[in-house]
Amino acid sequence: MSLNAAKKKHFRAIGHNLNPVVIVADKGLTDSVVEETLRALNDHELIKIKFAIGDREVRQHMISELISATNSDLIQTIGKIALIFKAADKPNPALSNLLRVQG
């Protein structure tokens, strides 16, 4: 799904106050990391992920792999933090970061 600039700007504003819900460390992208990311995206739609990896090129490669594995959209990366979005089939108003901000 391609997002326009205004939508990305809105998501960045919402994401500013979020904390990372998934942390990718030395073992990299394991199946459990991908599963947890999918669960978090299904619950929250917009999440931050922290990549505790020092090498910038490896980190960017892992972000790209995670985006393709979860079929989500990259909104922004700042340092070791990535903000990603995937629309939920049936968003839960109590959990969705997008619906909680709107209402």
C-alpha distances in whole Angstrom, upper triangle without the diagonal:
4,6,10,13,15,12,12,16,16,14,17,20,19,19,22,24,22,24,23,22,22,24,24,28,30,29,25,23,25,23,24,22,19,20,21,18,16,19,18,15,16,18,17,13,14,16,18,20,23,24,27,28,30,29,26,25,25,23,20,20,20,17,15,16,15,12,12,14,12,9,8,7,10,12,15,18,22,24,24,21,17,15,12,10,9,9,13,14,17,17,20,22,24,22,18,19,17,19,22,22,21,24
4,7,10,12,10,10,14,14,13,15,18,18,18,21,24,22,24,23,24,23,25,25,29,31,30,27,24,26,26,27,24,21,23,23,20,19,21,20,17,18,21,19,15,15,17,19,20,23,24,28,28,29,28,25,24,25,23,20,20,20,17,15,17,17,13,14,16,15,12,10,8,10,10,14,17,20,23,23,21,17,15,13,11,11,12,15,17,20,19,23,24,26,24,20,19,17,20,23,22,21,25
4,7,8,6,6,10,11,10,12,15,15,15,18,21,20,22,22,22,23,25,25,29,31,31,27,25,28,27,28,25,22,24,24,20,19,22,20,16,18,20,18,14,13,16,17,19,22,23,27,28,29,28,25,25,25,23,20,21,21,18,17,19,18,14,16,18,16,13,11,8,10,9,12,16,19,22,22,20,16,14,12,10,11,11,15,17,19,18,21,22,24,22,18,17,15,18,20,19,18,22
4,6,5,6,9,10,11,12,15,16,16,19,21,21,24,24,25,25,27,28,31,34,34,30,28,31,31,31,28,26,27,27,23,23,25,23,20,21,23,20,17,16,18,20,22,24,26,29,30,31,30,26,26,27,25,22,24,24,20,19,22,21,17,19,22,20,17,15,11,12,10,13,17,19,23,24,21,18,16,14,13,14,15,18,20,22,21,24,24,26,24,20,19,16,19,22,19,19,22
4,5,5,6,9,10,10,12,14,15,16,20,20,23,23,25,25,27,27,30,33,34,30,29,32,32,32,29,27,29,28,24,24,26,24,21,23,24,21,18,16,18,19,21,23,25,28,29,29,29,25,25,27,24,21,23,24,20,20,23,22,18,21,23,22,19,16,13,12,10,12,15,17,21,22,20,17,15,14,14,16,17,20,23,25,23,25,25,27,25,21,19,17,20,22,19,19,23
4,5,5,6,9,10,11,13,14,16,18,19,22,23,25,26,28,29,32,35,36,32,30,33,33,33,30,28,29,28,25,25,26,24,21,23,23,20,17,16,18,19,22,24,26,30,30,31,31,28,28,29,27,24,26,26,23,22,25,24,21,23,25,23,21,18,14,14,11,13,17,19,22,24,21,18,16,15,14,16,16,20,22,23,21,24,23,25,23,20,17,15,17,19,16,16,19
4,5,5,6,9,10,11,12,14,17,17,20,21,22,23,25,26,30,33,33,30,28,30,30,30,27,25,26,25,21,21,23,20,17,19,20,17,14,12,15,17,19,22,24,28,29,30,30,27,27,28,25,23,25,24,21,20,23,21,18,20,22,20,18,15,12,12,9,12,16,18,22,22,19,17,13,13,11,13,13,16,19,20,18,20,19,22,20,16,14,11,14,16,14,14,17
4,5,5,6,9,10,10,12,15,15,18,18,20,21,22,23,27,30,30,27,25,28,28,28,24,23,24,23,20,20,22,19,16,19,19,16,13,11,13,14,17,19,21,24,25,27,26,23,24,25,22,19,21,21,17,18,20,19,16,18,21,18,17,13,10,9,6,8,12,14,18,19,16,13,10,10,9,12,13,17,20,21,19,21,21,22,20,17,14,12,16,17,15,15,19
4,5,5,6,9,10,11,14,15,18,19,21,22,24,25,28,31,32,29,28,30,31,30,27,26,27,26,22,23,24,21,19,21,21,18,16,13,15,15,18,20,22,25,26,27,27,24,25,26,23,21,24,23,20,20,23,22,19,22,24,22,20,17,13,12,8,10,13,14,18,19,16,14,12,13,12,15,16,19,23,23,21,23,21,23,21,18,15,13,16,17,14,15,19
4,5,5,6,9,10,12,13,17,18,20,22,24,25,29,32,33,30,28,31,31,30,27,25,26,25,21,22,23,20,17,19,19,15,14,11,14,15,18,21,23,26,28,29,30,26,28,28,25,23,26,25,21,22,25,22,20,23,24,22,20,17,14,13,10,12,15,16,20,21,18,16,12,13,12,14,15,17,20,21,18,20,18,20,18,15,12,10,13,14,11,11,15
4,5,5,6,9,11,11,14,15,16,18,20,22,25,28,29,26,24,27,27,26,23,22,23,21,18,18,19,16,14,16,16,12,10,8,10,11,15,17,20,23,25,26,27,24,25,25,22,20,23,22,18,19,21,19,16,19,21,18,17,14,11,11,7,9,12,14,18,18,15,12,9,9,8,11,12,15,18,19,16,18,17,18,16,12,10,8,12,13,10,12,15
4,5,5,6,9,10,13,14,16,18,19,21,24,27,28,25,24,27,27,26,23,22,24,22,18,20,21,17,16,18,18,14,13,10,11,10,14,16,18,21,23,24,24,22,23,24,20,19,22,21,17,19,21,19,17,20,22,19,19,15,12,11,7,7,10,11,15,16,12,11,8,10,10,14,15,18,22,22,19,20,19,20,18,15,12,11,15,15,13,14,18
4,5,5,8,10,13,15,17,20,21,23,26,30,31,28,27,30,30,29,26,25,26,24,21,22,23,19,18,20,19,15,14,11,12,13,16,18,21,23,25,26,27,25,26,27,23,22,25,24,21,22,25,22,20,24,25,22,22,18,16,14,11,11,13,14,17,18,15,14,11,13,13,16,17,19,23,23,20,20,19,19,18,15,11,11,14,13,10,12,16
4,6,6,7,11,13,15,17,20,22,25,29,30,27,26,28,28,26,23,23,24,21,18,19,19,16,15,17,16,12,11,9,10,11,15,17,20,23,25,27,28,25,27,27,24,23,25,24,20,22,24,21,19,23,24,21,21,17,15,14,11,12,14,15,18,18,15,13,10,12,11,14,15,17,20,20,16,17,15,16,14,11,8,8,11,10,7,10,13
4,5,5,8,10,12,14,16,18,21,25,26,23,22,25,25,24,20,20,21,19,16,17,18,14,13,16,15,11,11,7,7,7,11,13,16,19,21,23,24,22,24,24,20,19,22,20,17,19,21,18,17,20,21,19,19,15,14,12,9,9,11,12,15,15,11,10,7,9,10,13,15,17,20,20,17,18,17,17,14,12,8,9,13,12,10,13,16
4,6,8,11,14,16,17,20,22,26,27,25,24,27,28,26,23,23,24,21,19,21,21,17,17,20,18,15,15,11,10,9,13,14,17,19,21,23,24,22,24,24,21,20,23,22,19,21,23,21,20,23,24,22,22,19,17,15,12,11,12,11,14,14,11,11,9,12,14,17,18,20,24,24,21,21,19,19,17,15,11,12,16,14,12,15,18
4,7,10,12,15,17,20,22,26,28,26,25,27,28,26,23,23,24,21,19,21,20,16,17,19,17,14,15,11,11,10,13,14,18,20,23,24,26,24,27,26,23,23,26,24,21,23,25,22,21,25,26,23,24,20,19,17,15,14,15,14,16,16,13,13,11,14,15,18,19,20,24,23,20,19,18,17,15,14,10,12,15,13,11,14,16
4,7,9,12,14,17,19,23,24,22,22,24,24,22,19,20,20,17,15,17,17,13,13,16,14,11,12,9,7,7,10,12,15,17,20,22,24,23,25,24,20,21,23,21,18,21,22,19,19,22,22,20,21,18,17,15,13,13,14,13,15,14,11,11,9,12,13,16,17,18,22,21,18,17,16,15,13,12,9,11,14,12,11,15,17
4,6,9,11,14,16,20,21,20,20,21,22,20,17,18,19,15,14,17,16,12,14,17,15,12,14,11,8,6,8,9,13,14,18,20,22,21,23,22,19,20,22,19,17,20,21,18,19,22,22,19,21,18,18,16,15,14,14,13,14,13,10,11,10,12,14,17,19,19,23,23,20,19,19,17,14,14,11,14,17,15,15,19,20
4,6,7,10,13,17,18,16,16,18,19,16,13,15,16,12,11,14,14,10,12,15,14,12,13,10,7,4,5,6,10,11,15,17,19,19,21,19,16,17,19,16,14,17,18,15,16,19,19,17,19,16,16,14,14,13,12,12,13,10,8,9,9,11,13,16,18,19,22,22,20,19,20,18,15,15,13,16,18,17,17,21,22
4,7,10,13,17,17,16,15,16,16,14,11,12,13,9,8,11,11,7,10,13,11,10,12,10,7,6,6,8,11,13,16,19,21,21,22,20,17,18,20,16,15,18,18,14,15,19,17,15,18,16,16,15,16,16,15,16,16,13,11,11,11,11,13,15,17,17,20,20,18,17,18,16,13,13,12,15,18,17,18,21,22
4,7,10,13,13,12,11,12,13,11,8,9,10,7,7,10,10,8,10,13,13,12,13,12,8,7,5,6,9,11,13,17,19,18,20,17,14,16,17,13,12,15,15,12,13,16,15,13,16,15,16,15,16,16,14,15,15,12,10,10,11,11,13,15,18,18,21,21,19,19,21,19,16,16,15,18,20,20,21,24,25
4,6,10,11,10,10,11,13,11,8,11,13,10,9,13,14,12,14,17,17,16,17,15,11,9,6,5,6,7,10,13,16,16,17,15,12,14,15,12,12,15,15,12,14,17,16,15,18,17,18,16,17,16,14,15,14,10,9,10,12,13,16,18,21,21,24,25,23,23,25,23,19,19,18,21,24,23,24,27,29
4,7,8,6,7,9,11,10,7,10,12,11,10,14,15,14,15,18,19,18,18,17,13,11,7,6,5,6,8,12,13,14,15,12,9,12,13,9,10,13,12,10,13,16,14,14,18,17,18,16,18,17,14,15,14,10,10,11,13,14,17,18,22,22,25,27,25,26,27,26,22,22,21,24,26,26,27,30,31
4,6,6,8,10,13,12,10,13,15,14,14,17,18,17,19,22,22,22,22,21,17,14,11,8,6,5,6,10,12,13,15,12,10,13,14,11,12,16,15,13,16,19,17,18,21,20,21,19,21,19,17,17,14,11,12,14,17,18,21,22,26,26,29,30,29,29,31,29,26,26,25,27,30,29,30,33,35
4,5,9,10,14,14,12,15,17,16,17,20,21,21,22,25,26,25,26,24,21,18,14,12,9,7,7,10,11,14,14,11,11,14,14,11,14,17,15,15,18,20,19,20,23,23,24,22,24,22,19,19,17,13,15,17,20,21,24,25,29,29,32,34,32,32,34,33,29,29,28,31,34,33,34,37,39
4,7,7,11,11,10,12,15,15,15,18,20,20,21,24,25,25,25,24,21,19,15,13,11,10,10,13,14,16,16,12,12,15,14,11,14,16,14,14,17,18,16,18,21,22,23,22,24,23,20,21,19,16,17,18,21,21,23,24,28,28,30,32,31,31,34,32,29,29,28,31,33,33,34,37,39
4,6,10,10,8,10,13,13,13,16,18,18,19,21,23,22,22,21,18,16,13,12,9,9,9,12,12,13,13,10,9,12,11,7,10,12,10,10,14,15,13,15,18,18,20,18,21,20,17,19,17,13,15,15,18,17,20,21,25,25,28,30,29,30,32,31,27,27,26,28,31,31,32,34,36
4,7,8,6,7,10,11,10,13,15,15,16,18,20,20,20,19,17,15,12,12,10,12,11,15,15,15,15,11,11,12,10,7,9,11,8,7,11,12,10,12,15,15,17,16,19,19,17,19,18,15,15,14,16,16,18,18,22,22,25,27,26,27,29,29,25,24,24,26,29,29,30,32,34
4,5,5,7,9,10,11,13,14,15,17,19,20,21,21,21,18,18,14,15,13,14,14,18,18,19,18,15,14,16,14,11,13,14,11,10,14,14,11,13,16,17,20,19,22,22,21,22,21,18,18,17,19,18,20,20,23,23,25,27,26,27,30,29,25,25,25,27,30,30,32,34,35
4,5,5,6,9,10,11,12,14,15,16,18,20,20,20,18,18,15,17,16,17,18,21,21,22,21,18,17,18,16,13,15,15,12,11,14,14,10,11,15,16,19,20,23,23,22,24,24,20,20,19,20,18,19,18,21,20,22,24,24,25,28,27,24,24,25,27,29,29,31,33,34
4,5,5,6,8,10,10,12,14,15,16,18,18,19,17,17,14,15,15,16,18,21,22,23,23,19,18,20,18,14,15,17,14,12,15,16,12,12,16,17,20,20,23,23,22,24,23,20,19,18,19,18,19,18,21,20,22,23,23,23,26,25,21,22,23,25,27,27,29,31,32
4,5,5,6,9,10,10,12,14,15,16,16,16,14,13,10,12,11,13,15,18,19,19,19,16,15,16,15,11,12,14,12,9,12,14,11,11,14,14,17,17,19,19,18,20,20,16,15,14,16,14,16,16,19,19,21,22,22,22,25,24,20,20,20,23,25,25,27,29,30
4,6,5,6,9,10,10,12,14,15,15,15,13,14,11,13,13,16,17,20,20,20,20,17,15,16,15,11,11,12,10,7,10,10,7,7,11,12,14,15,18,19,18,21,21,17,16,14,15,13,14,13,16,16,18,20,20,21,24,23,19,19,20,22,24,25,26,28,30
4,5,5,6,9,10,11,12,14,14,16,14,15,13,16,16,18,20,23,24,24,23,21,19,20,18,15,15,16,13,10,13,13,10,9,12,13,16,17,20,21,21,23,23,20,19,17,17,15,15,14,16,15,17,18,18,19,22,21,18,18,19,21,23,24,26,27,29
4,5,5,6,8,10,11,12,13,14,11,12,11,13,14,16,18,22,23,23,23,21,18,19,19,15,15,17,15,11,13,15,12,10,14,14,16,17,19,20,19,21,22,18,16,15,15,14,14,14,16,15,17,18,17,17,20,19,15,16,17,19,21,21,23,25,26
4,5,5,6,8,10,10,10,11,9,10,8,11,13,15,17,21,22,21,21,19,16,17,16,13,12,14,12,9,10,12,10,8,11,10,13,13,15,16,16,18,19,16,14,12,12,10,11,10,13,13,16,17,16,17,19,18,15,14,15,17,19,20,21,23,25
4,5,5,6,9,10,9,11,10,12,12,15,16,19,21,24,25,24,24,21,19,19,18,15,14,15,13,10,10,12,9,6,9,9,12,14,16,18,18,21,22,19,17,15,14,11,11,9,11,10,12,14,14,15,18,18,14,14,15,16,18,19,21,23,24
4,5,5,6,9,9,12,11,13,13,16,18,20,22,26,27,26,26,24,22,22,22,18,17,18,17,13,14,15,13,10,13,12,15,17,18,20,21,23,24,21,18,17,15,13,12,11,12,10,12,13,12,13,16,15,12,12,14,16,17,18,20,22,23
4,5,5,6,7,8,7,10,10,13,16,18,21,24,25,24,25,23,20,21,21,18,16,18,17,13,13,16,14,11,13,12,14,15,16,17,18,20,21,18,16,14,12,11,10,10,11,10,13,14,12,12,14,13,10,10,11,13,15,15,17,19,20
4,5,5,4,6,7,10,11,14,17,20,22,25,26,24,25,23,20,20,20,17,15,16,16,12,11,14,12,9,10,9,11,12,13,15,17,19,21,19,16,13,11,8,7,6,8,7,11,12,10,11,14,14,10,9,10,11,13,15,16,18,19
4,6,6,9,10,13,14,18,20,23,25,29,29,28,28,26,23,23,23,20,18,19,18,15,14,16,14,10,12,11,13,15,16,19,20,23,25,22,19,17,15,12,10,8,8,5,8,8,8,9,12,12,9,8,11,12,13,15,17,18,19
4,6,9,10,13,14,18,20,23,26,29,30,29,30,28,25,25,25,22,20,21,21,17,17,19,17,14,15,14,16,17,18,20,21,23,25,23,19,17,15,13,11,10,10,7,10,9,7,7,9,9,6,6,9,11,11,12,15,16,17
4,6,7,10,12,16,19,22,24,27,28,27,28,26,23,23,24,21,19,20,20,17,16,18,18,14,15,13,14,15,15,17,18,20,22,20,17,15,12,10,9,9,9,8,11,11,8,8,9,9,6,4,5,8,9,10,12,14,15
4,6,10,12,16,19,22,24,27,28,26,26,25,22,21,22,20,17,18,18,15,13,16,15,12,12,9,10,12,12,15,17,19,21,20,16,14,11,8,6,5,5,6,10,10,8,10,11,12,9,6,7,7,9,11,12,14,15
4,7,10,14,16,20,22,24,25,23,24,23,20,19,20,18,15,17,18,14,13,16,16,13,13,10,10,10,9,11,13,15,18,17,13,11,7,6,4,7,8,10,13,14,11,13,13,14,10,8,6,7,10,11,11,13,16
4,7,10,13,16,19,21,22,21,22,21,17,17,19,16,13,15,16,13,12,16,15,12,14,11,11,10,10,11,12,14,16,14,10,8,6,6,7,9,11,12,16,17,14,15,15,15,11,10,8,10,13,13,14,16,18
4,7,10,13,15,18,19,17,19,18,14,15,17,14,12,14,16,12,12,16,16,14,15,12,12,10,10,9,9,10,12,10,7,6,4,6,9,12,15,16,20,20,18,18,19,18,14,13,11,13,16,16,16,19,21
4,7,10,12,15,16,15,17,15,12,12,14,11,9,13,13,10,11,15,14,13,15,13,13,11,12,11,9,11,11,8,6,5,6,8,11,13,16,18,21,22,20,20,21,21,17,16,14,17,20,20,20,22,25
4,6,9,12,14,13,15,14,10,12,14,11,10,14,14,12,14,17,17,16,18,16,16,13,14,12,10,10,9,6,5,6,9,11,14,17,20,21,25,26,23,24,25,24,20,19,18,20,23,22,22,25,27
4,5,9,10,10,12,10,7,9,11,8,8,12,13,11,13,16,16,16,18,17,17,14,15,13,10,11,9,5,6,8,11,13,16,19,22,23,27,28,26,27,28,27,23,23,21,23,26,26,26,29,31
4,7,9,10,13,11,8,12,13,11,12,15,16,14,17,20,19,19,22,20,20,18,19,17,13,13,10,7,9,11,15,17,20,22,26,27,30,31,29,30,31,29,26,25,24,26,29,28,28,31,34
4,6,8,10,8,6,10,11,10,11,14,15,14,17,19,19,20,22,21,21,18,20,17,14,13,10,8,11,13,16,18,21,24,27,29,32,33,32,32,33,32,29,28,26,28,32,31,31,34,36
4,6,9,8,7,11,12,12,13,16,17,17,19,22,22,23,25,24,23,20,21,18,15,14,10,8,12,14,18,20,24,26,30,32,35,37,35,35,36,35,32,31,29,31,34,34,33,36,38
4,6,5,6,9,10,11,12,14,15,17,18,20,21,22,24,23,22,19,21,18,15,14,11,10,13,15,19,20,24,26,30,32,35,37,35,36,38,37,33,32,30,32,35,35,34,37,40
4,6,5,6,9,10,11,12,14,15,17,19,20,21,22,21,20,16,18,15,11,11,9,9,12,13,16,18,22,24,28,30,33,35,34,35,36,35,32,30,28,29,33,33,32,35,38
4,5,5,6,9,10,11,12,14,15,17,18,20,21,20,19,16,18,16,13,14,12,11,14,14,18,19,22,24,28,30,33,35,34,36,37,37,33,31,30,31,34,35,34,36,39
4,6,5,6,9,10,10,12,14,15,16,18,20,19,19,16,19,17,14,15,13,11,14,14,17,18,21,23,27,29,32,34,33,34,36,35,31,30,29,30,34,34,33,36,39
4,5,5,6,9,10,11,12,14,15,16,18,17,16,14,16,14,11,12,10,8,10,10,14,15,18,20,24,26,29,31,30,31,32,32,28,27,25,27,30,30,30,32,35
4,5,5,6,9,10,11,12,14,15,16,15,14,11,14,12,9,11,10,9,11,10,13,13,17,19,23,25,28,30,29,31,32,32,28,26,25,26,29,30,29,31,34
4,5,5,6,9,10,11,12,14,15,15,15,13,16,15,12,15,14,12,14,12,15,15,18,19,23,25,28,30,29,31,33,33,29,28,26,27,31,32,31,33,36
4,5,5,6,9,10,10,12,14,14,14,12,15,14,12,14,13,11,12,11,14,13,16,17,21,23,26,28,27,29,30,30,26,25,24,25,29,29,29,31,34
4,5,5,6,9,10,11,12,11,11,9,11,11,9,12,12,10,10,7,10,10,13,14,18,20,23,25,24,26,27,28,24,22,21,22,25,26,26,28,31
4,5,5,6,9,10,10,10,10,9,12,12,11,14,15,13,13,10,12,11,13,15,18,20,23,26,25,27,29,29,26,24,23,23,27,28,28,29,32
4,5,5,6,9,10,11,12,11,15,15,14,17,17,15,15,13,14,13,15,15,19,20,22,25,25,27,29,29,26,24,24,24,27,29,29,31,33
4,5,5,6,8,8,10,10,13,14,13,16,16,14,13,10,12,10,12,12,16,17,20,22,21,23,25,26,22,20,20,21,24,25,26,28,30
4,6,5,6,5,6,7,10,12,12,16,17,15,13,10,10,8,9,10,13,15,18,21,20,22,24,25,21,19,19,19,22,24,24,25,28
4,6,5,7,9,10,14,15,16,19,20,18,17,14,14,11,12,11,15,16,18,21,21,24,26,27,24,22,22,22,25,27,27,28,31
4,6,8,11,12,16,17,17,21,21,19,18,15,15,12,13,12,15,16,17,20,21,23,26,26,23,21,22,22,25,27,27,29,31
4,5,9,11,14,16,17,20,21,19,17,14,13,10,10,8,11,12,14,17,17,19,22,22,19,17,18,19,21,23,24,25,27
4,7,10,13,16,17,20,22,20,18,15,14,10,9,7,10,12,13,17,17,20,22,23,20,18,19,18,21,23,24,24,27
4,7,9,12,14,18,19,18,15,12,10,7,6,5,8,11,13,16,15,18,20,21,18,15,15,15,18,20,20,21,24
4,6,9,12,15,18,17,14,10,9,6,5,6,9,13,15,18,17,20,21,22,19,16,15,15,18,20,19,20,23
4,6,8,12,14,14,11,7,6,5,7,9,12,15,18,21,19,22,22,23,20,17,16,16,19,21,20,21,24
4,7,10,14,14,11,8,5,5,7,10,13,16,19,21,19,21,21,22,19,16,14,14,17,19,17,19,22
4,7,10,11,8,6,5,7,10,13,16,19,23,24,22,24,24,24,21,19,16,16,20,21,19,21,24
4,6,7,6,4,6,9,12,16,19,22,25,27,24,26,26,26,23,21,18,19,23,23,21,24,27
4,6,5,7,9,12,15,19,22,24,28,29,27,28,28,27,24,22,19,20,24,24,22,25,28
4,6,8,11,14,18,21,24,27,30,32,29,30,30,30,26,25,22,23,27,27,25,28,31
4,7,10,13,17,20,23,25,29,30,27,28,29,28,25,23,21,23,26,26,25,28,30
4,7,10,13,17,20,22,25,26,24,25,25,24,21,20,17,19,22,22,21,24,27
4,6,10,13,17,19,22,24,21,23,23,23,20,18,16,17,20,21,20,22,25
4,7,11,14,16,19,21,18,20,20,20,17,15,12,13,17,17,16,19,21
4,7,10,13,16,18,16,18,19,19,16,13,12,12,16,17,17,18,21
4,7,9,13,15,13,15,16,17,14,11,10,10,13,15,15,16,19
4,6,9,12,11,14,15,17,14,11,11,11,13,16,16,17,19
4,7,9,8,11,13,15,13,10,11,10,11,14,15,15,17
4,5,5,9,11,13,11,9,11,11,11,14,16,16,17
4,6,10,12,15,13,12,14,14,13,16,18,18,19
4,6,9,12,11,10,13,13,12,14,17,16,16
4,6,9,8,6,10,9,8,11,13,13,13
4,5,5,6,9,10,8,9,13,13,12
4,6,6,8,8,5,6,10,10,9
4,6,8,10,8,7,11,12,10
4,6,9,8,7,11,12,12
4,5,5,6,9,10,11
4,6,5,6,9,10
4,6,5,6,9
4,5,5,6
4,6,5
4,6
4
